[in-house]
């Protein structure tokens, strides 16, 4: 059985890990920049400091570095001051603690602050050069002093480069997070736009056409006018229901389980008969064929299939008009549902005022999202043809399945 870690342990682990790295770095600093482990030969001259004092000074630098995340600049100033004092007082030169504090400042502060921090560390390194002559009793020439100084500045430059690299990496990570969030928002907006287009375009198209028809026969055929207005009322009611569903999805929080249960599912294949009747009422002669055994489909595929038929027939209504003959064919295969919709283009004529120009683009995006294939093109004999191929799960026949039409 895996033992669960407490939140305190999870929070403390990074701190312990970072503290361990700093401790190792300071120990390495003691080994490289003091004579606590390997004493200089007696002929080198210079003062000697006991190991306990050197370890105490290193421990002080280690303790200061533990607070670098809370106060970067004060810790750097304190470490540099401690380094100067310890360098002038003992045979130990705290180099690595200064490098760690410098890298932290450059990683988390602006370029101007980073330059100032590097200048402070460079001034501190002058004391290290002085200690080299004092501890080893060298007669340093100008060229030698410059060479030693350049060596220490190179160490500080590497430390600053590490800090700058870390800052750049964090900025890139932040940019990637922001870009991912922006893409998620854009995808959500496209999804909402597709839903709104599918809902509003179909409903408004039918309502406008039926209203025009009702006005034309209002004085001569009251029964037909009333039937057309009934279609307008039903279409508007259905559109409002779908808009309420969409708004409920947008307003429901992820933790609002009660609200989620009350959200209605989007229209699917079961709603196609109602859709066909509304399109027929607009003067389109629609014939539906279904081949194969109807299957259970994922909700996203179910909604995509409905939207394909809805948008395609809406386009027939807008671009061909009343009197057009259209056919919808659903072919249930082992792993795909093929949907073919075409019309003869011999209607009363297009109504470009009802076109938004986004229908086919929205359909393409929707079908690609569910892993399908979509194709739309004009027919040589007139009209338009739409073909879609949607994925199906493993074959499971519905008991007592009812044909779509």
C-alpha positions as CSV (number, residue, x, y, z in Angstrom):
1,X,0.0,0.0,0.0
2,X,1.3,3.4,-0.9
3,X,1.6,5.7,2.0
4,X,0.0,9.1,1.4
5,X,2.2,12.1,2.1
6,X,0.9,15.0,4.2
7,X,0.6,18.5,2.7
8,X,3.4,19.7,5.1
9,X,5.7,17.0,3.7
10,X,4.9,18.0,0.1
11,X,5.7,21.6,0.8
12,X,8.8,20.9,2.8
13,X,10.4,18.6,0.3
14,X,11.5,21.3,-2.2
15,X,12.9,23.4,0.7
16,X,14.9,20.5,2.0
17,X,16.2,19.7,-1.5
18,X,17.3,23.2,-2.1
19,X,18.8,23.6,1.3
20,X,20.8,20.4,0.7
21,X,22.1,21.8,-2.6
22,X,23.2,25.0,-0.9
23,X,24.9,23.1,1.9
24,X,26.8,21.0,-0.6
25,X,27.8,24.2,-2.4
26,X,29.1,25.8,0.8
27,X,31.0,22.7,1.7
28,X,32.6,22.8,-1.7
29,X,33.4,26.4,-1.2
30,X,35.2,25.6,2.1
31,X,37.3,23.0,0.3
32,X,38.2,25.1,-2.7
33,X,38.7,28.6,-1.1
34,X,40.2,27.9,2.3
35,X,42.9,25.8,3.9
36,X,40.5,24.0,6.3
37,X,41.0,20.7,4.5
38,X,44.3,21.0,2.7
39,X,46.6,23.5,4.4
40,X,49.0,25.5,2.4
41,X,52.7,24.6,2.7
42,X,54.5,26.6,5.5
43,X,56.7,28.3,2.9
44,X,53.7,30.0,1.4
45,X,53.4,32.2,4.5
46,X,50.3,34.1,5.5
47,X,48.0,33.7,8.5
48,X,46.1,30.5,9.2
49,X,42.6,30.0,10.5
50,X,41.3,27.1,12.5
51,X,38.8,24.8,10.8
52,X,36.1,25.5,13.4
53,X,36.2,29.2,12.6
54,X,36.0,28.6,8.9
55,X,33.1,26.2,9.3
56,X,31.3,28.7,11.5
57,X,31.8,31.4,8.9
58,X,30.5,29.1,6.2
59,X,27.6,28.2,8.3
60,X,26.7,31.9,8.7
61,X,26.8,32.3,4.9
62,X,24.7,29.2,4.5
63,X,22.1,30.6,7.0
64,X,21.9,33.8,5.1
65,X,21.2,32.0,1.9
66,X,18.2,30.3,3.3
67,X,16.4,33.6,3.4
68,X,17.2,34.6,-0.2
69,X,13.7,33.9,-1.5
70,X,12.2,36.3,1.0
71,X,14.7,39.1,0.6
72,X,17.0,38.7,-2.4
73,X,18.8,42.1,-2.3
74,X,19.3,42.3,1.4
75,X,20.6,38.7,1.4
76,X,23.1,39.5,-1.4
77,X,24.3,42.7,0.4
78,X,24.7,40.7,3.7
79,X,26.5,37.8,2.0
80,X,28.9,40.2,0.2
81,X,29.6,42.1,3.4
82,X,30.2,38.8,5.3
83,X,32.5,37.7,2.5
84,X,34.6,40.8,2.7
85,X,34.9,40.6,6.5
86,X,35.6,36.9,6.5
87,X,38.1,37.2,3.6
88,X,40.1,40.0,5.4
89,X,39.9,38.3,8.8
90,X,40.5,34.6,8.0
91,X,42.1,32.4,5.4
92,X,38.7,31.6,3.9
93,X,37.2,33.4,0.9
94,X,33.3,32.8,0.7
95,X,33.0,32.8,-3.1
96,X,30.2,30.3,-3.8
97,X,27.7,31.9,-1.4
98,X,28.1,35.2,-3.2
99,X,27.6,33.4,-6.5
100,X,24.4,31.8,-5.3
101,X,23.0,35.0,-4.0
102,X,24.0,36.8,-7.2
103,X,22.3,34.2,-9.4
104,X,19.1,34.4,-7.4
105,X,18.9,38.2,-7.8
106,X,19.5,38.1,-11.5
107,X,17.0,35.3,-11.9
108,X,14.1,37.1,-10.2
109,X,14.8,40.8,-10.7
110,X,15.1,43.3,-13.6
111,X,18.1,43.8,-15.8
112,X,19.0,47.0,-14.1
113,X,18.9,45.4,-10.6
114,X,20.9,42.5,-12.0
115,X,23.7,44.8,-13.3
116,X,23.9,46.5,-9.9
117,X,24.0,43.2,-8.2
118,X,26.9,42.0,-10.4
119,X,28.8,45.3,-9.8
120,X,28.4,44.7,-6.0
121,X,29.7,41.1,-6.4
122,X,32.6,42.4,-8.5
123,X,33.6,44.9,-5.9
124,X,33.5,42.1,-3.3
125,X,35.8,40.0,-5.5
126,X,38.6,42.6,-5.1
127,X,38.9,41.4,-1.5
128,X,39.4,37.9,-2.8
129,X,42.3,39.1,-5.0
130,X,43.9,40.8,-2.0
131,X,43.5,37.7,0.0
132,X,45.4,35.7,-2.6
133,X,48.5,37.9,-2.0
134,X,48.1,38.1,1.7
135,X,47.6,34.3,2.3
136,X,50.2,33.0,-0.1
137,X,52.9,35.8,0.3
138,X,53.0,36.4,-3.5
139,X,54.7,39.3,-5.1
140,X,51.8,40.0,-7.5
141,X,52.6,42.1,-10.6
142,X,50.0,44.1,-12.3
143,X,49.4,41.4,-14.9
144,X,49.1,38.8,-12.3
145,X,46.5,40.8,-10.3
146,X,44.5,41.4,-13.5
147,X,44.6,37.7,-14.2
148,X,43.4,36.7,-10.8
149,X,40.7,39.3,-10.9
150,X,39.6,38.1,-14.3
151,X,39.4,34.6,-13.0
152,X,37.1,35.6,-10.1
153,X,35.0,37.8,-12.5
154,X,34.6,34.8,-14.8
155,X,33.2,32.8,-11.9
156,X,30.7,35.6,-11.2
157,X,29.8,35.8,-14.9
158,X,29.0,32.1,-15.0
159,X,26.8,32.6,-11.9
160,X,25.1,35.5,-13.5
161,X,24.6,33.5,-16.7
162,X,22.9,30.8,-14.7
163,X,20.6,33.3,-13.1
164,X,19.8,34.9,-16.5
165,X,19.1,31.4,-18.0
166,X,16.7,30.6,-15.2
167,X,14.9,33.9,-15.7
168,X,14.6,33.3,-19.4
169,X,13.3,29.8,-18.8
170,X,10.7,31.0,-16.4
171,X,9.6,33.7,-18.8
172,X,9.3,31.1,-21.6
173,X,7.3,28.9,-19.3
174,X,5.0,31.8,-18.3
175,X,4.6,32.7,-22.0
176,X,3.7,29.1,-22.8
177,X,1.1,29.0,-20.0
178,X,-0.4,32.3,-21.2
179,X,-0.4,31.1,-24.8
180,X,-2.1,27.8,-23.7
181,X,-4.7,29.8,-21.8
182,X,-5.2,32.1,-24.7
183,X,-5.7,29.1,-27.1
184,X,-8.1,27.5,-24.6
185,X,-10.2,30.7,-24.5
186,X,-10.1,31.0,-28.3
187,X,-11.2,27.4,-28.6
188,X,-14.0,28.0,-26.2
189,X,-15.1,31.1,-28.1
190,X,-15.1,29.2,-31.3
191,X,-17.2,26.5,-29.7
192,X,-19.7,29.0,-28.4
193,X,-19.8,30.7,-31.8
194,X,-20.5,27.4,-33.5
195,X,-23.3,26.7,-31.1
196,X,-24.8,30.1,-31.5
197,X,-24.6,29.9,-35.3
198,X,-26.1,26.5,-35.4
199,X,-29.0,27.6,-33.1
200,X,-29.7,31.0,-34.4
201,X,-29.1,30.5,-38.2
202,X,-31.4,27.6,-38.5
203,X,-34.1,29.1,-36.4
204,X,-34.0,32.6,-37.9
205,X,-34.0,31.2,-41.4
206,X,-37.1,29.1,-40.9
207,X,-38.9,31.9,-39.0
208,X,-38.2,34.5,-41.7
209,X,-39.3,32.2,-44.5
210,X,-42.4,31.1,-42.7
211,X,-43.3,34.6,-41.7
212,X,-42.9,35.7,-45.3
213,X,-45.1,32.9,-46.4
214,X,-47.8,33.7,-43.8
215,X,-47.9,37.3,-44.9
216,X,-48.3,36.2,-48.5
217,X,-51.3,34.0,-47.8
218,X,-52.7,35.8,-44.8
219,X,-55.7,37.2,-46.6
220,X,-56.4,34.4,-49.0
221,X,-55.6,31.2,-47.0
222,X,-55.9,31.8,-43.2
223,X,-55.3,28.1,-42.5
224,X,-51.9,28.1,-44.3
225,X,-51.0,31.3,-42.6
226,X,-51.8,29.9,-39.2
227,X,-49.8,26.7,-39.9
228,X,-46.8,28.9,-40.9
229,X,-47.1,30.9,-37.8
230,X,-47.2,27.7,-35.8
231,X,-43.9,26.6,-37.3
232,X,-42.5,30.0,-36.4
233,X,-43.7,29.6,-32.8
234,X,-42.3,26.0,-32.4
235,X,-39.0,27.0,-34.0
236,X,-38.6,30.0,-31.8
237,X,-39.4,28.0,-28.7
238,X,-36.9,25.3,-29.6
239,X,-34.2,27.9,-30.3
240,X,-34.9,29.6,-26.9
241,X,-34.6,26.2,-25.2
242,X,-31.2,25.5,-26.9
243,X,-30.0,29.0,-26.0
244,X,-30.9,28.5,-22.4
245,X,-29.0,25.2,-22.5
246,X,-25.9,27.0,-23.9
247,X,-26.1,29.8,-21.4
248,X,-26.5,27.3,-18.5
249,X,-23.2,25.6,-19.7
250,X,-21.5,29.0,-19.7
251,X,-22.8,30.0,-16.3
252,X,-22.3,26.7,-14.5
253,X,-19.1,26.5,-12.4
254,X,-17.0,23.3,-12.5
255,X,-17.9,22.6,-8.8
256,X,-21.6,23.3,-9.3
257,X,-22.8,19.7,-9.6
258,X,-26.4,20.6,-9.0
259,X,-26.4,23.0,-12.0
260,X,-24.6,20.4,-14.2
261,X,-27.4,17.9,-13.6
262,X,-30.0,20.3,-14.8
263,X,-28.3,21.1,-18.1
264,X,-30.1,19.6,-21.1
265,X,-28.1,17.5,-23.6
266,X,-27.6,19.1,-27.0
267,X,-29.9,17.9,-29.8
268,X,-28.9,14.6,-31.4
269,X,-30.0,12.1,-34.0
270,X,-33.4,11.6,-32.2
271,X,-34.3,15.2,-33.0
272,X,-33.7,14.8,-36.7
273,X,-37.4,13.9,-37.5
274,X,-38.5,17.2,-35.9
275,X,-35.9,19.1,-37.9
276,X,-37.0,17.5,-41.1
277,X,-40.6,18.5,-40.5
278,X,-39.6,22.1,-39.8
279,X,-37.6,22.2,-43.1
280,X,-40.4,20.6,-45.0
281,X,-42.7,23.3,-43.7
282,X,-40.4,25.9,-45.3
283,X,-41.1,24.3,-48.7
284,X,-38.2,21.9,-49.0
285,X,-39.0,18.4,-50.2
286,X,-36.7,16.3,-47.9
287,X,-36.4,12.6,-48.2
288,X,-34.4,10.6,-45.5
289,X,-32.9,7.2,-45.9
290,X,-31.2,5.2,-43.2
291,X,-29.0,2.1,-44.0
292,X,-27.6,-0.3,-41.5
293,X,-28.4,-0.8,-37.8
294,X,-28.6,2.3,-35.7
295,X,-25.8,2.4,-33.1
296,X,-25.0,4.1,-29.8
297,X,-22.7,7.0,-30.3
298,X,-20.8,9.4,-28.1
299,X,-22.7,12.6,-27.1
300,X,-20.2,14.8,-29.0
301,X,-20.7,12.6,-32.2
302,X,-24.4,12.6,-31.7
303,X,-24.5,16.4,-31.5
304,X,-22.2,16.7,-34.5
305,X,-24.4,14.5,-36.6
306,X,-27.5,16.6,-35.8
307,X,-25.6,19.8,-36.6
308,X,-24.4,18.4,-39.9
309,X,-28.0,17.7,-41.0
310,X,-29.3,21.0,-39.5
311,X,-26.7,23.3,-41.1
312,X,-26.8,21.5,-44.5
313,X,-30.6,21.7,-44.7
314,X,-30.5,25.3,-43.5
315,X,-28.1,26.1,-46.3
316,X,-30.5,24.5,-48.8
317,X,-33.3,26.6,-47.5
318,X,-31.2,29.8,-47.7
319,X,-29.4,29.2,-51.0
320,X,-31.9,27.2,-53.0
321,X,-35.2,28.2,-51.5
322,X,-38.7,26.7,-51.5
323,X,-39.3,24.0,-54.1
324,X,-35.9,22.4,-53.7
325,X,-35.7,18.6,-53.5
326,X,-33.1,17.4,-50.9
327,X,-32.1,14.0,-49.7
328,X,-30.4,12.9,-46.4
329,X,-28.8,9.5,-46.2
330,X,-27.4,8.0,-43.0
331,X,-25.3,4.9,-43.5
332,X,-24.3,3.0,-40.3
333,X,-21.1,1.1,-40.8
334,X,-18.9,-1.0,-38.5
335,X,-16.7,1.9,-37.4
336,X,-18.2,5.0,-39.1
337,X,-21.4,6.8,-39.6
338,X,-21.5,8.3,-43.1
339,X,-23.9,11.2,-43.7
340,X,-24.6,12.4,-47.2
341,X,-26.9,15.4,-47.9
342,X,-27.5,16.8,-51.4
343,X,-30.1,18.9,-53.2
344,X,-31.0,19.6,-56.8
345,X,-30.7,23.4,-56.5
346,X,-34.0,24.0,-58.3
347,X,-35.7,26.1,-55.8
348,X,-37.2,29.6,-55.9
349,X,-33.8,31.2,-55.5
350,X,-31.3,32.2,-52.8
351,X,-31.9,34.6,-49.9
352,X,-28.4,35.9,-49.3
353,X,-29.6,38.2,-46.5
354,X,-29.9,35.1,-44.3
355,X,-26.4,33.9,-44.9
356,X,-23.7,34.5,-42.3
357,X,-20.8,32.9,-44.3
358,X,-19.6,30.8,-41.3
359,X,-21.7,27.7,-41.5
360,X,-19.3,25.4,-43.4
361,X,-16.3,26.6,-41.4
362,X,-18.1,25.9,-38.1
363,X,-19.1,22.4,-39.3
364,X,-15.5,21.6,-40.4
365,X,-14.2,22.6,-36.9
366,X,-16.9,20.6,-35.1
367,X,-16.3,17.5,-37.1
368,X,-12.5,17.6,-36.8
369,X,-12.9,17.9,-33.0
370,X,-14.7,14.6,-32.9
371,X,-12.2,12.9,-35.2
372,X,-14.4,12.9,-38.3
373,X,-14.0,13.9,-42.0
374,X,-16.0,16.6,-43.7
375,X,-16.4,17.6,-47.4
376,X,-18.7,20.0,-49.1
377,X,-18.8,20.8,-52.8
378,X,-21.2,21.9,-55.6
379,X,-22.8,19.1,-57.7
380,X,-22.3,19.0,-61.5
381,X,-26.0,18.6,-62.0
382,X,-26.8,21.6,-59.8
383,X,-27.2,22.1,-56.1
384,X,-24.8,21.2,-53.3
385,X,-23.5,18.0,-51.7
386,X,-22.2,17.5,-48.2
387,X,-20.4,14.3,-47.0
388,X,-19.4,13.6,-43.4
389,X,-17.8,10.6,-41.8
390,X,-18.1,10.3,-38.0
391,X,-16.4,7.7,-35.8
392,X,-18.4,5.1,-34.0
393,X,-17.6,2.9,-31.0
394,X,-17.4,-0.8,-31.1
395,X,-20.5,-2.3,-32.6
396,X,-23.4,-2.5,-30.2
397,X,-26.8,-2.8,-31.7
398,X,-29.6,-0.9,-30.0
399,X,-32.5,-3.1,-29.0
400,X,-35.7,-2.3,-30.7
401,X,-33.9,0.5,-32.6
402,X,-36.2,2.9,-34.5
403,X,-35.1,4.3,-37.9
404,X,-34.3,8.0,-37.9
405,X,-37.0,8.6,-40.6
